[in-house]
């Protein structure tokens, strides 16, 4: 069993750097089903549906193939990151102290805070759009996208923000409860949606449909879009696996749950968007969100309410991860206070597409940024733990100034340089047409980063090999 750090609330001293809490195995309560349901709930939501709708611009065959390959690869990495949390009992961003350094871990923490606030805003916006349609059905208010429709959307954002504050009020316990309830609603809704789509449009029509040439998306763009979406969860895996005492829950059931939720909801988003395009003889990727599609398919108020509720389940995971990352940077904040802060910031960010640009434009710009910064970060911390340190971190060193993970004034410059070179590699690969339009830049940039970091650490820190046997 891995060495464990006892929970502490002591203030940092001259020889310590904040505090981290390793959850002892005896205090872990999440089961195989809990992790399975958590990752289904994380992916079976509005954002995943919307991703499926966006990649519909590839056509069914290309979109489906890309979705499956990228999903399997991404969530294999999630299972590895989840194992790190299971073995150490530490949250994800605290674990990056070992690779980036105690202060250097602020880099992945900032990325995580930004990306999960962004994902929370995405889900909130889609759910608020559903609320706008509900108000239109019940009170005759203009729906979002029509003149005067912003009012209903703004009220929806406020309602969703209140629901999110309630959902994270008890920390991990409330997330677990929400996921157990939410998964039932998700299954019911997806079955219902599937029946409606295939009653209206035949599978043959969906299979043979092709997007307009000017709106067609290449497989490479789809791969990078999906990778940015999926890899976000890799950096949050340990935040939940640290609460289970079963390795199978952390690895196998997390992998299966994440892929199950991704494939089910992304495929229904893909089918629903193409089905709507066939039915209306018009395709507009701006109308790929589940609220608009559900309204056009005539699913009614009940379906829109389920969209609202599933957004809450997904954002419970998003906000928990953002709050955990914020706590790693600002040690004086408790997790609950951090959760309130990131929830309120996410509410504010949700207003950006209301006033500054279309939702699709904001969403695509967000994904481009996330993919560029996220992949190299993941490559660094996975290579560090599984290859350089042999799954053996010295947990007592995670708070020790001038300890094993202090490196140079708290920063491992090899990790930072490798990450930056990975970001540059991603950007450069995106300029190479044959790569950017076929397999995408994300995973190649991750491999480049992994090689650079591995070689750099071998050359500059030859004693970085594991020194303790903890299992």
C-alpha positions in Angstrom: 0.0 0.0 0.0 1.3 3.5 -0.9 2.6 5.6 1.9 0.0 8.1 3.0 0.0 11.7 4.2 -2.3 12.5 7.1 -4.8 15.3 6.6 -3.6 18.5 8.0 -4.8 22.1 8.2 -1.6 23.6 9.5 -0.5 26.8 7.9 2.6 26.6 5.6 5.9 27.3 7.3 9.3 28.2 6.0 10.0 24.5 5.3 6.6 23.5 4.0 4.6 24.4 0.9 0.9 24.4 1.6 -0.7 21.1 2.5 -2.0 18.1 0.7 -4.5 15.5 1.9 -4.0 11.9 1.0 -7.1 9.9 1.6 -6.3 6.7 3.6 -7.6 3.5 2.0 -9.8 2.8 5.0 -11.6 6.1 4.5 -12.4 5.6 0.8 -16.0 4.9 0.0 -16.4 5.1 -3.8 -17.2 1.7 -5.4 -16.9 0.3 -8.9 -20.4 1.5 -9.6 -19.7 5.0 -8.2 -16.7 5.5 -10.5 -18.5 4.0 -13.4 -21.5 6.2 -12.9 -19.3 9.3 -12.2 -17.6 9.0 -15.6 -20.8 8.1 -17.4 -22.3 11.2 -15.9 -19.3 13.3 -16.8 -19.7 12.4 -20.5 -23.4 11.7 -20.9 -24.3 15.4 -21.0 -25.0 18.4 -23.2 -21.4 19.1 -24.1 -20.9 15.5 -25.4 -24.1 15.7 -27.4 -22.9 19.1 -28.8 -19.5 17.6 -29.7 -21.4 14.8 -31.6 -23.4 17.4 -33.4 -20.3 19.5 -34.3 -18.4 16.5 -35.8 -21.5 15.6 -37.9 -19.9 18.0 -40.4 -17.6 15.0 -41.2 -20.4 12.7 -42.3 -21.4 9.7 -40.3 -18.7 7.2 -41.2 -15.7 9.6 -40.7 -17.2 11.1 -37.5 -18.0 7.6 -36.0 -14.5 6.2 -36.8 -12.7 9.2 -35.4 -15.0 9.3 -32.3 -14.2 5.7 -31.4 -10.5 5.8 -31.9 -9.9 9.1 -30.1 -12.2 8.0 -27.3 -10.4 4.7 -26.6 -6.9 6.4 -26.7 -8.0 9.3 -24.5 -9.6 7.2 -21.9 -6.8 4.8 -21.7 -4.8 7.8 -20.6 -7.6 8.6 -18.1 -7.3 5.1 -16.6 -3.6 5.7 -16.1 -4.1 9.1 -14.5 -6.8 7.6 -12.4 -4.4 4.9 -11.1 -2.2 7.7 -9.9 -5.0 8.9 -7.6 -5.8 5.4 -6.4 -2.2 4.6 -5.5 -1.4 7.9 -3.8 -4.8 9.2 -2.5 -3.9 12.7 -3.8 -5.8 15.0 -6.0 -4.7 15.5 -9.6 -3.1 18.9 -9.4 -1.3 18.1 -6.2 0.2 15.1 -8.0 1.7 17.5 -10.7 4.0 18.9 -8.0 6.2 15.8 -8.4 6.8 16.5 -12.1 6.5 20.3 -12.5 7.7 21.1 -9.0 5.8 22.5 -6.0 5.6 26.0 -7.6 5.7 24.7 -11.1 2.4 22.8 -10.5 0.7 26.2 -10.7 0.9 25.9 -14.5 -1.3 22.8 -14.9 -3.5 24.1 -12.0 -4.2 27.3 -14.0 -4.9 25.3 -17.1 -7.3 23.1 -15.1 -9.1 26.0 -13.5 -9.6 27.7 -16.8 -10.7 24.6 -18.8 -13.1 23.3 -16.2 -14.7 26.7 -15.7 -15.0 26.8 -19.5 -16.6 23.4 -19.6 -19.0 24.4 -16.8 -19.9 27.5 -18.8 -20.5 25.4 -22.0 -22.9 23.1 -20.2 -24.6 26.0 -18.4 -25.1 27.8 -21.7 -26.7 24.8 -23.4 -28.9 24.1 -20.3 -29.9 27.8 -20.2 -30.9 27.6 -23.8 -33.2 24.7 -22.8 -34.7 26.8 -20.1 -35.3 29.6 -22.7 -37.3 27.1 -24.8 -39.2 25.9 -21.7 -40.2 29.5 -20.9 -41.2 29.9 -24.5 -43.5 26.8 -24.2 -45.0 27.8 -20.8 -45.2 31.6 -21.0 -44.8 32.4 -24.7 -41.5 34.2 -24.1 -39.2 34.7 -27.2 -36.7 31.8 -27.3 -32.9 32.4 -27.5 -31.9 33.3 -31.0 -35.0 35.3 -31.6 -35.6 39.0 -30.9 -35.9 39.4 -27.1 -34.7 35.9 -26.5 -31.7 36.9 -24.4 -33.9 37.6 -21.4 -35.0 33.9 -21.0 -31.4 32.8 -21.6 -30.1 35.1 -18.8 -32.8 33.8 -16.4 -31.7 30.3 -17.4 -28.1 31.0 -16.6 -29.0 32.3 -13.1 -31.2 29.3 -12.4 -28.4 26.9 -13.5 -25.9 28.7 -11.4 -28.1 28.3 -8.3 -28.5 24.6 -9.1 -24.7 24.2 -9.4 -24.1 25.9 -6.1 -26.5 23.4 -4.5 -24.9 20.4 -6.3 -21.4 21.1 -5.0 -22.5 22.2 -1.5 -21.3 18.9 0.2 -18.2 18.3 -1.9 -17.5 14.7 -3.0 -20.6 13.4 -1.2 -23.0 15.6 -3.2 -21.2 14.7 -6.4 -21.6 11.0 -5.7 -25.4 11.5 -4.9 -26.0 13.6 -8.0 -24.2 11.1 -10.3 -26.3 8.2 -8.9 -29.5 10.1 -9.6 -28.4 11.6 -12.8 -27.3 8.4 -14.5 -30.9 7.1 -14.3 -32.3 10.3 -16.0 -29.6 10.1 -18.6 -30.4 6.5 -19.6 -34.1 7.3 -19.9 -33.5 10.5 -22.0 -31.1 8.9 -24.4 -33.4 5.9 -25.1 -36.3 8.3 -25.7 -34.2 10.5 -28.0 -33.0 7.5 -29.9 -36.5 6.2 -30.5 -37.7 9.6 -31.7 -34.8 10.1 -34.1 -35.1 6.7 -35.8 -38.9 7.0 -36.1 -38.4 10.2 -38.1 -35.4 9.3 -40.2 -34.1 6.0 -41.4 -30.6 4.8 -40.7 -29.9 4.6 -44.4 -30.8 8.3 -44.8 -28.4 9.2 -41.9 -25.6 7.0 -43.4 -25.8 8.5 -46.9 -26.2 12.1 -45.8 -23.2 14.4 -46.6 -22.6 17.9 -45.3 -22.4 20.8 -47.6 -18.9 21.2 -49.0 -18.4 24.6 -47.5 -19.2 23.3 -44.0 -17.4 20.0 -44.2 -15.0 19.1 -41.4 -11.8 17.0 -41.9 -11.0 14.0 -39.8 -8.0 15.8 -38.4 -10.0 18.7 -37.1 -12.5 16.3 -35.7 -9.7 14.3 -34.0 -8.3 17.4 -32.4 -11.7 18.6 -31.3 -12.5 15.3 -29.7 -9.1 15.0 -28.1 -9.5 18.5 -26.5 -12.9 17.4 -25.1 -11.8 14.0 -23.8 -8.3 14.9 -22.4 -9.9 17.5 -20.2 -11.1 14.6 -18.0 -7.6 13.0 -17.8 -6.4 15.9 -15.7 -9.3 15.4 -13.3 -9.2 11.6 -12.9 -7.3 11.5 -9.6 -9.7 13.9 -8.0 -12.2 11.0 -7.9 -10.1 7.8 -8.0 -8.5 8.9 -4.7 -11.8 8.2 -3.0 -11.9 4.5 -4.0 -10.0 1.6 -2.4 -10.4 -0.6 -5.5 -7.9 -0.5 -8.3 -10.6 -1.9 -10.7 -12.8 1.1 -10.0 -10.0 3.6 -10.7 -8.9 2.0 -13.9 -11.3 -0.5 -15.6 -14.6 1.0 -14.5 -13.4 4.6 -15.0 -12.3 3.6 -18.6 -15.6 1.8 -19.3 -17.8 4.5 -17.8 -16.0 7.4 -19.7 -16.2 5.6 -23.0 -19.8 4.4 -22.4 -21.0 8.0 -21.7 -19.0 9.4 -24.6 -20.1 7.0 -27.2 -23.7 7.0 -26.2 -24.3 10.7 -26.0 -21.9 11.8 -28.8 -23.5 9.3 -31.1 -27.0 10.4 -30.3 -25.9 14.0 -30.8 -24.4 12.9 -34.2 -27.5 11.0 -35.2 -29.9 13.7 -34.0 -28.0 16.5 -35.8 -27.9 14.6 -39.1 -31.5 13.5 -38.6 -32.6 17.0 -38.1 -30.6 18.1 -41.2 -32.2 15.4 -43.3 -35.7 16.3 -42.0 -35.3 20.0 -42.5 -33.1 19.7 -45.6 -30.8 22.2 -44.0 -27.6 21.8 -41.9 -26.3 24.5 -39.6 -23.6 23.5 -37.1 -24.6 26.5 -35.0 -27.8 24.6 -34.2 -26.2 21.4 -33.1 -26.8 21.9 -29.4 -29.2 19.5 -27.7 -31.7 22.2 -26.7 -32.2 23.4 -30.3 -32.3 19.8 -31.7 -34.7 18.7 -29.1 -37.0 21.6 -29.8 -36.8 21.0 -33.6 -37.6 17.3 -33.1 -40.6 18.3 -31.0 -39.6 16.4 -27.8 -41.3 18.9 -25.5 -40.7 20.4 -22.1 -39.9 17.2 -20.3 -36.9 16.5 -22.6 -35.7 20.1 -22.0 -35.9 19.6 -18.3 -33.8 16.4 -18.5 -31.2 18.4 -20.4 -31.1 20.9 -17.5 -30.7 18.1 -15.0 -28.0 16.3 -16.9 -26.1 19.5 -17.1 -26.0 19.7 -13.4 -24.5 16.1 -13.1 -21.8 17.0 -15.6 -20.9 20.3 -14.0 -20.7 18.7 -10.6 -17.5 17.0 -11.9 -16.3 20.1 -13.8 -16.6 22.3 -10.8 -15.1 19.8 -8.4 -12.0 19.6 -10.6 -11.7 23.4 -11.0 -12.1 23.9 -7.3 -9.4 21.2 -6.5 -7.0 23.0 -8.9 -7.7 26.4 -7.3 -7.0 24.9 -3.9 -3.6 23.6 -5.1 -2.7 27.2 -6.0 -4.2 29.1 -3.1 -3.5 26.9 -0.1 -5.5 29.1 2.3 -8.8 28.2 0.6 -10.8 25.2 1.6 -12.2 23.0 -1.1 -15.8 24.3 -0.4 -14.8 27.9 -0.7 -12.9 27.2 -3.9 -16.0 25.4 -5.3 -18.1 28.5 -4.6 -15.6 30.8 -6.3 -15.2 28.7 -9.5 -19.0 28.3 -9.7 -19.6 32.0 -9.6 -16.8 32.7 -12.1 -18.3 30.0 -14.4 -21.6 31.8 -14.2 -20.0 35.0 -15.3 -18.1 33.3 -18.2 -21.4 31.9 -19.5 -22.4 35.4 -20.6 -19.5 35.7 -23.1 -21.3 34.1 -26.1 -24.5 36.1 -25.2 -22.9 39.4 -26.0 -19.6 38.9 -27.8 -19.9 36.1 -30.4 -21.9 33.0 -31.5 -21.8 30.1 -29.2 -20.1 27.9 -31.8 -17.3 30.4 -32.4 -16.6 30.7 -28.7 -16.7 26.9 -28.3 -14.3 26.2 -31.1 -11.8 28.8 -30.0 -12.0 27.3 -26.5 -11.3 23.8 -27.8 -8.3 25.0 -29.9 -6.7 26.6 -26.8 -7.4 23.6 -24.5 -6.0 21.1 -27.0 -2.8 23.1 -27.4 -2.0 23.4 -23.7 -3.5 20.3 -22.3 -1.9 17.4 -24.2 1.7 18.3 -23.4 0.8 18.8 -19.7 -0.7 15.3 -19.6 2.4 13.8 -21.4 4.7 15.3 -18.8 2.9 14.0 -15.6 2.2 10.5 -17.0 5.8 10.0 -18.2 7.1 11.2 -14.9 5.0 8.8 -12.8 4.9 5.7 -14.9 8.3 5.7 -16.6 10.7 8.0 -14.7 9.5 7.3 -11.1 8.2 3.8 -11.6 4.8 4.5 -9.8 6.7 5.4 -6.6 6.3 8.9 -5.4 7.5 10.0 -2.0 4.4 11.5 -0.6 6.0 13.2 2.4 8.0 15.3 -0.1 4.9 16.9 -1.7 4.9 19.8 0.8 8.6 20.0 1.6 10.5 23.1 0.5 14.0 22.1 -0.8 12.7 18.5 -0.8 12.7 15.9 -3.6 10.2 17.9 -5.7 11.5 21.4 -5.1 13.9 21.3 -8.0 15.0 24.9 -8.7 13.2 27.3 -6.4 10.1 25.1 -6.6 10.1 24.7 -10.4 11.2 21.8 -12.6 12.4 23.7 -15.6 12.8 20.6 -17.6 9.1 19.9 -17.3 8.2 23.5 -18.1 10.4 23.6 -21.1 9.1 20.3 -22.4 5.5 21.5 -22.0 6.3 24.7 -23.9 8.0 22.8 -26.7 5.0 20.5 -26.8 2.7 23.6 -27.2 4.9 24.9 -30.0 4.9 21.4 -31.6 1.1 21.4 -31.5 0.9 24.8 -33.2 3.5 23.8 -35.8 1.8 20.5 -36.6 -1.5 22.4 -37.1 0.2 24.3 -39.9 1.1 21.0 -41.7 -1.9 20.3 -43.9 -1.4 16.6 -44.3 -1.4 16.2 -40.5 -4.0 18.7 -39.5 -6.5 17.3 -41.9 -6.0 13.6 -41.4 -4.9 12.5 -37.9 -4.7 15.8 -36.1 -1.9 17.4 -34.1 -2.8 16.5 -30.5 -1.4 13.0 -30.0 1.7 13.6 -32.1 2.5 16.7 -30.0 2.0 14.6 -26.8 4.5 11.9 -28.1 7.0 14.7 -28.9 6.6 16.2 -25.4 6.9 12.8 -23.7 10.2 12.0 -25.6 11.6 15.5 -24.8 10.7 15.3 -21.1 12.0 11.7 -20.7 15.3 12.4 -22.3 15.7 15.8 -20.6 15.1 14.3 -17.2 17.5 11.4 -17.8 20.2 13.8 -18.8 19.7 16.5 -16.1 18.3 14.3 -13.2 19.9 10.9 -13.5 19.0 10.1 -9.9 15.3 10.7 -10.5 14.7 7.0 -10.5 12.4 5.6 -7.7 14.0 5.1 -4.4 11.2 3.6 -2.3 9.1 0.6 -2.7 5.6 1.3 -1.5 3.4 -1.5 -2.8 
